[in-house]
Amino acid sequence: MEDRSTYKRRNIFSGFMFGVGLVAFIDEAVFHQLLHWHHFYDLSSTTLGLVSDGFFHALSWFATVGGLFLFADLRRRRGLIPLRWSGAVLVGSGVFQLYDGLIQHKLFRIHQIRYGVDIFYYDLVWNIIAVLLIAAGIWCIRLSRGKEHVR
Amino acid sequence: MYVERLALIIASCCILSYLLAMKYSAKRFKTWPLRKLVLFVSGIVIGLQAVAGPIAMHAHHSFVYHMIGHLLLGMLGPLLLILSQPVTLLLRALSQSGARSVSRVFRSRYARFLIHPITAAVLNIGGLWLLYTTHLFHLMHESALVSMLVHLHVFAAGYLFTLAMLYTDPVPYRKSYLYRVIVFVFALAGHGILSKYLYANPPMGIAPADARQGAMLMYYGGDLIDLTIIVILCWQWYQAAAPKTSLSAAKAAE
């Protein structure tokens, strides 16, 4: 039998991965496909940006699917702590959004959030939301400290 | 024209062999499930679209159609085929000595090298980079022989890669799930990066608008099929990692 702390760590890992995948998916579905705010490819992109984008995209699919299977595994083993898992989802979402907003959009310039508008406020809102998500997630994880596993 | 006819003959022979193997396997083992026959036939028919028929015809002058053919021949067709487990069926259908010589081939050093996840990924994704970023793509439209060889490679490499990720047939010296996942991330990234590269740098002789549409199809279509493989791979992992003790036994122990 694995001990409690293994499950505690696994709740964080599973939730974080799913959070990363979820935000990547929302970004792709909402901003690329529905709103058409982002472009498929911004012609000013650097090679490094293209490579980093490719790896993050590949990882995000694995994070979504793998994170959910880990969630199922935790339930199967009766090791799920819902508040802790949800907190990790929030942290994962926030970290990915902050990475996307600072590194991918600003440093590598793969694409911008939107074109033909003053981008500053969009960037500000994007990254403030990311920081808020991370803070809320950490708060949830702290609250979950005394919590027992779901039986 | 004769290439199309040849492909049709080979495809029919494959389906016929599968049916025959099903018949012989049923003599000594449980009946081979019908859904696997359906997977096999659809895999063959879908792969065939890249070589014969309307998609193949349009592929000569349209990059978008070429890319549809690539997705069917190199990704979807192989996935369906490996899920139909043709080698397992073959081993069941053959006599003991026949099966032994087949498994000897599979266990050979050469086969082991080919089915290694990294080799398979390099052959698959590396082959695509070679095809689209060199003169090969142009040459493929000039010579029927080159075109045939490229199609053969795309299919074989796609099959090898999918098999090396999912191990649906008896593969000797298996790599761990984590190992395969890491190789897969690199392969998936390589495919995505190539799609975006082609969006910005059209292959020789392809109009920019056509190249952009084709590249986006390659990106999202490839994602869809890769996502299916990821789900199957994680599902296999989840099954393999099931706790050894049953739930009732665990309860009794508490």
Interface residues (C-beta under 8 A of the other chain):
Chain A: F40 Y41 L43 S45 L50 V51 D53 G54 F55 H57 A58 L59 W61 F62 V65 G66 F69 A72 D73 R76 R77
Chain B: V181 F184 V185 F186 L188 A189 G190 G192 I193 K196 Y197 Y199 A200 R212 M216 Y219 D223 D226 L227 I230 V231 C234 W235 W237 Y238 A241 A242 P243
